[in-house]
Structure formats: C-alpha cells, structure tokens
Amino acid sequence: MRAVHLLLLMLATFVAGSVSAHELSMAEMEVRETAPGEFLWQWTASGNRAAGTELSPVWPESCVADMNMLRCGEKGLFGTLEVQGVGERYSAAIVKIFWLDGQSRIFTLTAGQPEVHLYGSAEDRRGMGEIAQAYGILGVEHILGGFDHLMFVLSLLFLVNFNKRLVLTISAFTLAHSFTLALSALGLLTLRSPPVEATIALSIMLVAGEALNKEQTLSRRWPALVAFLFGLVHGLGFAGALSEIGLPQKHLFVALLTFNLGVELGQLLVVIGCYCVYRLFASQPRFIAARTPALYAIGGVAAYWSIGRVVSILA
C-alpha cells in the first residue's frame, strides 16, 4: 500500500490547493429572446471572475452578434452554438435560453462537448444516442471534477486497502448513491443543498479519521455499511449537480442512466489508477510514511469544508 499512500498524499495536496477553483468553476449564460429572431445575452454567474474575458461564444452562422445583442433572422437561434475556452478555467458553461413563447431550455457545455446544436425553439430533437453520449460524458466529468466525492473514495481505499472487501465496499457506495440520485432527479426525494454538502464533508472527515484509527471500529469491521450509508448522501450531491445541468424531457431515463454510468466509470478509473500505481511501486518501502500525512491532509481539507458548509446552513 506504500505507493497508494504516496499517490493519495499527492492527490490530497492537489485538492487542498484547488478547493476554491472547484467552487468557482461553473459559468452561466442567459440568452433571452426579446423579439422574433432577436436575443439579448449575457454572462450571469461566474464566481469572482469575469467569464467574458475567458469564454467566447461562437453563435450559429445565421446569427450576427452586436455586443450583447444577437440577431438571427427568420430561422431564429438555429445551428451550432460553441463556447470556446470551456474546460480551462471553467469546468462547464451552462447556457439558459428563454424564447418568446415562454419556453426555456438549459444546455451544459464542457471540454468534452463544447458545442450543442440548437433548433430554433425549446423543442429537443436530439436522439437517444446523442443524449446518452452527452450525459455519459457529463457524468464522467462531474465525478473527476468533484473533489469531495473523490476524496471520500480515496479515504475508503485507505480504510479498506486493496483486498476482497474493497469490491463490496465500492459496490455498496455505488448502489447507495445511484438510488438517491435517481429518487432526487425524478423529484421523489428533495433536500436542501447546504445540509447535504455539509454531511458529505463530514463523511470524509469520519472515514479519514477511521482509517487512522488502529482499533477495530464499526467502520473497520463493516466498511461496506459505512460506504452505503454515506453513499445515500453523496447521491443527493450528484443529484444537485444534475439539477443544475438539467434533464431533457425526451429520453429522460436514458439521460439519468447514462449520467449515473458516467459517474461510475469516472469512479472506476480513479480506483484502477490507484491500483496500477500500487502494483508499480509496492516494492519501494520508503513511501510508507506518507500514509498518515495523506490522511491528515484529506481530513484537514474536509474539516475546512465542513466548517464553511455548516456556517452556510446557519447563515
């Protein structure tokens, strides 16, 4: 486990330095039709940075942009919309379009899919395959950019190590967060975001602390149970991100399924990556001392998150 400990120390240090970047990585654009074929657009939310200086929209060919006014003629907003620069300082750009007839649509553009095809109205003409691909990529990108969820998985690796129990533990975590993700995304379970986010941070603290504990605690004896219980909360966190992205009315269940599969694929890639490093460097004994500092780094970042998120509940 020595190489894994080193890897997790490096990852924990990276996460500690990237907390703010993750919190401010989403940019939002609003496009509102003011007259037939004419739109007013602006960046409405982008943390403490000006998205307009780092992200550039490329409008459909039939549209002519004049400052924040967009004139698209009879076709309306029809064609390919691209956002250049997404994936660099911003992990995603959320484009909200409001048409004159009162309908609206939300599109999420990322480095994996920086463009989307528009059809001149809120009608979603994407096929099942296109939606499956789009939401699968979003799921992978969300888990790989979700430092708190990754830190929880890494803490589980510390707690369980690479043995037969790890498969059951990760499976329990997957089953739990898939269940609550589906319930929340379908509107069957709704909780406020601040308590959910605070509980996620506290779950990382607990697992990291249990990994440091040499006694046979409940978490050490039944790690799958702990992973399942906290996985229920993490699923609500995934659902919160999915609600920001938005689910299509057409092929809704396909979008939900492929987003979840994307999350699982990203999670699996992290576990496989750690295992490969372990197999590669397991014979080098000098890295064993990294275990304790790595866990303290993970726990420290989680404690910082916990304080901020609990305060936001009370504010």
C-alpha positions, 0 to 999 in steps of 0.5 A, spaced: 500 500 500 506 504 500 505 507 493 497 508 494 499 512 500 504 516 496 499 517 490 493 519 495 498 524 499 499 527 492 492 527 490 490 530 497 495 536 496 492 537 489 485 538 492 487 542 498 490 547 493 484 547 488 478 547 493 476 554 491 477 553 483 472 547 484 467 552 487 468 557 482 468 553 476 461 553 473 459 559 468 452 561 466 449 564 460 442 567 459 440 568 452 433 571 452 429 572 446 426 579 446 423 579 439 422 574 433 429 572 431 432 577 436 436 575 443 439 579 448 445 575 452 449 575 457 454 572 462 450 571 469 454 567 474 461 566 474 464 566 481 469 572 482 471 572 475 469 575 469 467 569 464 467 574 458 474 575 458 475 567 458 469 564 454 467 566 447 461 564 444 461 562 437 453 563 435 450 559 429 452 562 422 445 565 421 446 569 427 450 576 427 452 578 434 452 586 436 455 586 443 450 583 447 445 583 442 444 577 437 440 577 431 438 571 427 433 572 422 427 568 420 430 561 422 431 564 429 437 561 434 438 555 429 445 551 428 451 550 432 452 554 438 460 553 441 463 556 447 470 556 446 475 556 452 470 551 456 474 546 460 480 551 462 478 555 467 471 553 467 469 546 468 462 547 464 458 553 461 451 552 462 447 556 457 439 558 459 435 560 453 428 563 454 424 564 447 418 568 446 413 563 447 415 562 454 419 556 453 426 555 456 431 550 455 438 549 459 444 546 455 451 544 459 457 545 455 464 542 457 471 540 454 468 534 452 462 537 448 463 544 447 458 545 442 450 543 442 446 544 436 440 548 437 433 548 433 430 554 433 425 553 439 425 549 446 423 543 442 429 537 443 430 533 437 436 530 439 436 522 439 437 517 444 444 516 442 446 523 442 443 524 449 446 518 452 453 520 449 452 527 452 450 525 459 455 519 459 460 524 458 457 529 463 457 524 468 464 522 467 466 529 468 462 531 474 465 525 478 473 527 476 471 534 477 468 533 484 473 533 489 469 531 495 466 525 492 473 523 490 476 524 496 471 520 500 473 514 495 480 515 496 479 515 504 475 508 503 481 505 499 485 507 505 480 504 510 479 498 506 486 497 502 486 493 496 483 486 498 476 482 497 472 487 501 474 493 497 469 490 491 463 490 496 465 496 499 465 500 492 459 496 490 455 498 496 457 506 495 455 505 488 448 502 489 447 507 495 448 513 491 445 511 484 438 510 488 438 517 491 440 520 485 435 517 481 429 518 487 432 526 487 432 527 479 425 524 478 423 529 484 421 523 489 426 525 494 428 533 495 433 536 500 436 542 501 443 543 498 447 546 504 445 540 509 447 535 504 454 538 502 455 539 509 454 531 511 458 529 505 464 533 508 463 530 514 463 523 511 470 524 509 472 527 515 469 520 519 472 515 514 479 519 514 479 519 521 477 511 521 482 509 517 487 512 522 484 509 527 488 502 529 482 499 533 477 495 530 471 500 529 464 499 526 467 502 520 473 497 520 469 491 521 463 493 516 466 498 511 461 496 506 455 499 511 459 505 512 460 506 504 452 505 503 450 509 508 454 515 506 453 513 499 445 515 500 448 522 501 453 523 496 447 521 491 443 527 493 450 531 491 450 528 484 443 529 484 444 537 485 449 537 480 444 534 475 439 539 477 443 544 475 445 541 468 438 539 467 434 533 464 431 533 457 424 531 457 425 526 451 429 520 453 429 522 460 431 515 463 436 514 458 439 521 460 439 519 468 442 512 466 447 514 462 449 520 467 449 515 473 454 510 468 458 516 467 459 517 474 461 510 475 466 509 470 469 516 472 469 512 479 472 506 476 478 509 473 480 513 479 480 506 483 484 502 477 489 508 477 490 507 484 491 500 483 496 500 477 500 505 481 500 500 487 502 494 483 508 499 480 511 501 486 509 496 492 516 494 492 519 501 494 518 501 502 520 508 503 513 511 501 510 508 507 510 514 511 506 518 507 500 514 509 498 518 515 500 525 512 495 523 506 490 522 511 491 528 515 491 532 509 484 529 506 481 530 513 484 537 514 481 539 507 474 536 509 474 539 516 475 546 512 469 544 508 465 542 513 466 548 517 464 553 511 458 548 509 455 548 516 456 556 517 452 556 510 446 552 513 446 557 519 447 563 515 
